[in-house]
Amino acid sequence: MSLLRCDDIQIRDPFVLPVLPERVYYLYGTTDKAPWGEDQRVGFDGYRSRDLVNWEGPFPIFRPEPGFWGTRDFWAPEVHVWRGRYYLFASFKGTTIPRGTQILVADDPLGPFVPHSVGALTPPNADCLDGTLYIAPDGKPWMIFSRDWPAIRNGRYSAVPLTDDLLTTADAPIDLFQVNDAPWVSVPHWAKDGPCYVADGAFPFHGADGSLSIIFSSWSRAGYATGVAHSASNTLAGPWAFDAEPLFDRNGGHAMLFRDFSGRLQLTLHQPNDPPPEHPRFFPCAEVAGSLRLG
């Protein structure tokens, strides 16, 4: 198998899982070539690398079985290790079912992943997307997700507690913040029929001092961008404050953080945002004065 570079990979919403015993990085993301089209439901592919530069793949990690409820918008898969297994959080939309995030499971980072939860665990009466796993300080699992257009014009982030087996929700969701609470968030240039504020790709992380923050993506005056929100209580309850300017505003986003095998903090996102082709990008970053700075 010939090795690929990042510019050879078309992917949106990149997510990296470092597996230390193997010293291998696994890369996941939205890999359908036309992810917004009707009946675009090929599935998800994955890649692997030892250095974040040279990649093997694509490997088919999920292909829907006949009768699977999702018929389009196979978006933003993330793979998390929980209780010794690999759990994939991904968004789907059905013909008559609103967009939502379901959890799949496998015993290997490259799958094959199969449905775990019974359908989506996001609220069934709303278009929701980009679910991500958050483990609270008390060890309880939560899913943070977006509520977004076209169902609502002002996107916002919410979170729902999960049962320990990740099969279903444990209680009602709570709202975190509206995306345009951030001072840099703007109406996209393509918005029609009035103002629209997009809430994409939340990813929670704890700082060196234990403080809770979330990176998230929306539109700035410069285009698609990623910024940072900080919880004053260090819990999902907030209240939330925001960096005045985006962390990254060069037509790229839906970012996440991970530590490489040297212990360095890395941020990955897709760029450009306008398809095709979107590629994974990697940036070393550091905590400075209570927030993130790209190196």
C-alpha angles and dihedrals in degrees: 000000000000117000122247131214123216092262088058093058122081107203140140128204096019119206124186125204113191111206105199100193088058095033086224129135117216118205123204134173148125102316106166106117093228103026096175100050126108112272093004098152111134092136136233132313129199137204135201135208142170096209109025088245107071116047136192119211163343097242118180104237099168133021118169119245118228110283095028107152096230114088100168146358099057096184146172107351116195125186120211130179113234128165091346098307135093116249122194118205112197140158126238137170126212131209091256099006122090119243113277145155120259127186121234128185141211140165094229131051090240094048138177085231119205131189113281108169118053099256124312120342094206118096108294096219098059141055105256132168149164099050115188132183120250122183110205121218089260089060096252118138121235134177117223114201145165129253105204152160142330088035092048128016096213108056120215141177125244137174133211127196115239132208115256091254091053090232098121146348121289098204143348120303123258127214119240109184144322113255094233090058082086108088095224098053114111139180109271117248090240096055115126134188094029137318119340127183118197122215112197140168111352115196120183124212139169121231125226089269093052095257116150120234136165128212114209140169134232138131123298127185087271096050136261109009147164127231141172133247124194129206114225090204095042087236134096088258090074135155091224129217126189139218108250094232133034120266089224126011106163099114095284138101152121088115137181137184132232139158118245122222090270090058095252119142111241131189122205128190139153122263136217100029094204111085136266117062112015117173137193114256127194128206129178110229140181141199111258125174093343098313142066128279125187116235 
